């Protein structure tokens, strides 16, 4: 069973994992490691989501820049890869260039 976020509030969140009973100590250690990695992935995914932007347009030098919308991104973590929808950097495009020598 994958790690699940049970509760969220403004100050914290609660993650639950289920560790199965297995036949040998080696299998127990592997099961514990697997569950710890699942917990780490869930917690990292939650943290990344909280630090994302809201996608509001930015204005710079009289030009408004807009987000392209959320896109799936994969991040490497100590617990394994995490994929989530994130807003990419704002589309910065060059409308003109003036070179003064």
Residue pairs with C-beta under 8 A, 6 or more apart in sequence:
1 17
1 18
2 38
2 42
3 15
3 16
3 17
3 35
3 38
3 39
3 41
3 42
4 15
4 16
4 17
4 42
5 13
5 14
5 15
5 16
5 42
5 46
6 14
6 15
6 16
7 13
7 14
8 14
8 46
13 43
13 46
15 39
15 42
15 43
15 46
17 35
17 36
17 38
17 39
18 35
19 31
19 32
19 35
20 31
22 28
22 31
36 79
37 79
37 80
38 79
39 79
40 77
40 78
40 79
40 80
41 77
41 79
41 80
41 81
41 82
44 75
44 77
44 79
44 82
45 82
45 84
48 75
48 82
48 84
48 86
49 84
49 86
52 86
52 87
53 67
53 87
54 87
55 67
55 69
55 70
55 87
56 67
57 64
57 65
57 66
57 67
57 90
58 64
58 65
58 90
59 65
63 95
65 90
65 91
65 92
65 93
66 90
66 91
67 87
67 88
67 90
67 91
68 88
68 91
69 87
70 85
70 86
70 87
71 85
71 86
71 87
71 88
72 83
72 84
72 85
72 86
73 83
73 84
73 85
73 86
73 88
74 81
74 82
74 83
75 81
75 82
75 83
75 84
